[in-house]
Amino acid sequence: MIEWRKQLGFDDGDIARIRSPIGLVPGAKSRPTLAIGILAEFASEAKQAGLID
């Protein structure tokens, strides 16, 4: 996967910022549960970046 991303033009810095799996909640079996996990990740990142209180 890393080589594929490099072929697409991503550099090592870009690749280092990739975090996965986003939104995966252990035991989640429904789309709403996965969506909440993704939104929680966004909120966490926004808070760390100082975009929200």
Secondary structure, 3 states (H helix, E strand, C coil): CHHHHHHCCCCHHHHHCCCCCCCCCCCCCCHHHHHHHHHHHHHHHHHHCCCCC
